[in-house]
């Protein structure tokens, strides 16, 4: 344990203490002691997403999983892996690749992001279309609860129904229910070859028509996204994986489907578009939000982006996935950002969509990161009360002040 420094700031708050346990029993004991001493605990992995969610109501202790960085078991014949929460995604993928396998996931900043961090924030990218979200890939987990209990659920086989499904419960809970110490995932083979194509469009309705046509076709694509901005031409990107002969056949089918649209082969860099949104020149004049909506409402959703940005005279850039999830960056002064985000959230919620704030200027600190939860909030609060009755973990960071 040591005193924190300015490098340990979380959400603009500097906790008093920093602790880096060496093993699960030490972490569980530290959590129990923090609960008894009424300390607010901020779990931390690679620190890449500490600004996501709302600022915590209190922050006394940073609990790091950096020393939990081992791959415990790679059952390559069963296509499963068990890994500690502090292992980075990059390290995990490198190890799996030696056996021609992968965790079919493309999170932000894989060189720094840890297994525990991506689970807590439920961070996934364009590959979600083909392979599912994290809740589809995780099959087991061990979680340290604030009372010092180490709770395990799931197992090491893909077809597993043993125990209460804690892994899915803590995935996306932003570390408010327990600290993930290890996880078991189902794996997929590495593709023999990959090819990406970009389709340029200039009609406002064309992206939605093409995306729906591709989704309704027999194309076996692994990822599909649309890119929009105030500064460049709208484009649709599609990723194929397979044998060389299979990829050639897929490319021919794509060209036939798209007709006269301009299609060009693209580099893998197009799949970094989501990460590129964080490359802004001034963090105090930018907001990044995660959007959800119906894929069939893509054209209307983009229309809302344009209207919100134009009314406040903001620059904007967005990437939308075929799953209906997307990310939007708005750039301008804080007061204009506040006005645009408020209007956009209201419009999206009327369409049964949502807007979650991921990056904000300091002036928007009080802007709620989360959309309306409807009638699910009482249940969520009840679960929080059962697992963390003293409100030890990340108090106030999650939906509804959880």
C-alpha positions, 0 to 999 in steps of 0.5 A, a space after each residue: 500500500 502507498 499514498 496516491 499521486 496525481 497519476 492516480 487521479 480518477 474522474 478528477 478525484 485523487 483517492 488517499 491510498 493505492 493498493 496492489 494485491 498479489 493474489 485473490 485472498 489478499 484482494 478479498 481481505 483488502 475489500 473486507 477491510 475497506 468495507 469495515 472501515 467504510 472506505 470507498 473502493 475504486 477497482 482499476 485495471 489498465 486505467 483506460 476507461 476510468 472516465 466512463 460513467 459518472 464520477 464516484 460519490 466518494 473515492 478513498 482507495 484504488 484497488 489495482 489488479 495489475 499483478 493479476 496478469 497470468 493466463 492460468 489455463 489454455 485448454 486449446 483442445 476445448 477452445 477455452 481459456 482461463 485468465 486473470 483479470 489484470 492480463 491485457 487483451 494484447 497479451 492474451 491474444 498473442 498467447 492464444 495465437 500460438 495455437 491458432 486461436 483468439 478471443 473474438 473480441 476487438 475492444 479499445 486500446 488492447 495493449 493497455 486494456 485488461 480482461 477485468 476492465 473490458 468485462 466491467 465496462 462491457 466493451 466490444 467492437 465490430 466483431 460483436 456482429 458475428 461472434 456476440 458480445 462479452 456476455 456470449 463469450 464469458 463462461 465462468 468468473 471469480 469475483 471478490 465481493 465486499 464482504 471478503 467472499 471469493 465467489 465463483 460461477 460457471 466453469 471451463 466448458 462451453 456448455 455449462 449451466 452450473 451455478 448462478 450466472 454471476 459472469 453475466 451479472 458483473 459484465 457491464 456493471 462498472 465494478 459496482 457489484 464485485 471485483 473480477 479476479 479471473 474469467 473463463 472465455 470460449 474461443 474461436 479459431 484465427 481466420 486463414 485470411 481476412 479482407 476488408 472493403 469500403 463502399 462509398 455512398 453519397 445519398 443520405 438514405 443509401 447507408 441504411 438501404 445497403 446495410 439492410 441489404 447486406 444483412 439480408 443477403 447470404 454474405 458471411 461477413 464478420 463485421 459491418 460498420 458505417 462511418 459518418 462525419 462533417 468532413 468526409 464522404 460517408 462509407 460502409 466497411 465490411 470484413 470477411 474472414 475465410 479461405 482465399 477462394 471463399 473471400 474471392 467469392 464473397 467479394 464477387 457477391 458483394 459487388 453484385 449486391 452493391 451494383 453501381 456503388 463505388 467499392 474499394 479494398 480497404 486496409 485493416 485500419 478502417 476498423 480502428 475508427 472507433 478508437 480514432 474518435 478519442 484522437 481529439 485536439 482539445 479534451 475540454 471541447 469534445 464529448 464522446 457518447 455510445 448510442 444504441 438504437 434499432 438498425 432499421 432506424 439508422 438513417 433517422 439516427 444519423 439525421 438526429 446527429 446532424 440536427 443536434 450538431 448543426 443546431 449547436 454548430 458543432 463538428 461531429 464524427 460517428 461510426 455505427 455498427 450493424 448491431 444498432 450500436 454506435 459511437 459519436 464524437 461532438 466537438 465545440 464549447 461545453 455549453 453547446 455540447 450540453 445543449 446538443 447532448 440533452 436534445 439528442 438523448 431525448 430524441 433517441 429515448 423517444 425512439 427506444 434508443 439510448 445515449 451513454 456519455 463516455 468522455 466529457 469536458 470538466 464543465 459537464 461533470 454533473 451531466 448524467 452519463 446514463 440514459 433512462 433505465 425505465 422500470 429496471 432500476 429498482 431491481 438493479 438497486 436491489 442486487 447492489 444492496 444484496 452484494 454491496 450493502 455498504 456501498 463500498 465499490 464505485 459508489 455513484 458511478 453506475 446507473 441511478 447513482 448505484 
